[in-house]
Amino acid sequence: MHQSFHVHHQQAQQCDSFLLHGIIDAHADQHLEEVVRLASAPTVQLDFSGVGRINSMGIALLLRSIKTLKHEKQAEVQISGLNQINSMLFKMTGIFLMAREVNA
């Protein structure tokens, strides 16, 4: 059974926080596009504490979204709430070259 992906957005003056829930795969595309569209603060924090699996398509979508946030929105992207497997995956795929891991 597919665990649907969804995002909860909290906005503060200097930071847009997005709490991600579910499995990040091809079905997450529209939600990640919405994250990019909604982000307007100089700092964007992506909280992965509610995320289970991330497949290769999910990694590609995350890379595209983070690149857009950095280059088009001029935002600093922060990542928090990673489990051990996803942290290793982010290291291997270069996501940590574009976004900084922080403790939430």
C-alpha positions in Angstrom: 0.0 0.0 0.0 1.3 3.4 -0.9 1.7 5.9 1.9 0.5 9.2 0.5 3.0 12.1 0.7 1.9 15.4 2.1 3.5 18.6 3.4 2.6 20.9 6.3 3.8 24.5 6.0 4.6 26.9 8.8 5.7 30.4 8.0 7.7 32.8 10.2 9.3 36.1 9.3 12.8 34.7 8.4 12.0 31.0 7.8 9.6 28.9 5.9 9.3 25.4 7.5 7.9 22.4 5.7 7.2 19.2 7.6 7.3 16.4 5.1 5.2 13.2 5.7 5.1 9.9 3.8 7.1 8.3 1.0 9.0 10.6 -1.3 8.7 9.1 -4.8 7.2 10.3 -8.2 3.9 10.9 -6.4 5.5 13.7 -4.4 6.2 15.9 -7.4 3.3 18.3 -7.1 3.8 18.6 -3.4 7.5 19.5 -3.8 6.5 22.0 -6.5 4.1 23.6 -4.0 7.0 23.8 -1.5 9.0 25.8 -4.0 6.0 28.0 -4.8 5.1 28.8 -1.2 8.7 29.5 0.0 9.4 33.2 0.3 11.6 33.6 3.4 15.4 33.8 3.2 15.7 30.4 5.0 13.7 27.3 4.1 13.8 24.3 6.5 12.7 20.9 5.3 11.9 18.6 8.2 12.1 14.9 7.2 11.1 13.5 10.5 7.8 12.2 9.1 9.4 10.7 6.0 9.9 6.9 5.5 11.4 5.8 2.3 12.8 8.0 -0.5 13.4 6.3 -3.8 15.5 7.4 -6.8 12.8 9.5 -8.3 12.2 11.1 -5.0 15.9 12.0 -4.7 15.8 13.5 -8.2 12.7 15.6 -7.3 14.4 16.8 -4.0 17.6 17.8 -5.9 15.5 19.8 -8.4 13.5 21.5 -5.7 16.5 22.3 -3.5 18.3 23.7 -6.6 15.3 25.9 -7.5 15.0 27.1 -3.9 18.7 28.1 -3.8 19.1 29.6 -7.2 15.7 31.1 -8.1 14.4 31.9 -4.6 17.9 32.7 -3.2 17.1 30.8 -0.1 19.4 29.0 2.4 18.0 25.4 2.6 18.2 23.6 5.8 17.4 19.9 6.4 16.4 18.3 9.7 14.8 15.2 11.1 16.6 12.6 8.9 16.7 9.0 9.9 20.0 7.2 9.5 19.2 5.6 6.2 18.0 8.9 4.6 21.0 10.8 6.0 23.3 8.3 4.3 21.3 8.5 1.1 21.6 12.4 1.2 25.4 12.1 1.7 25.8 9.7 -1.2 23.6 11.7 -3.6 25.1 15.1 -2.9 22.1 16.7 -1.3 24.2 17.9 1.6 26.3 19.9 -0.9 23.3 22.1 -1.6 21.5 22.0 1.8 22.8 22.1 5.4 21.7 19.6 8.0 20.5 21.3 11.2 19.1 20.0 14.5 15.4 21.1 14.8 
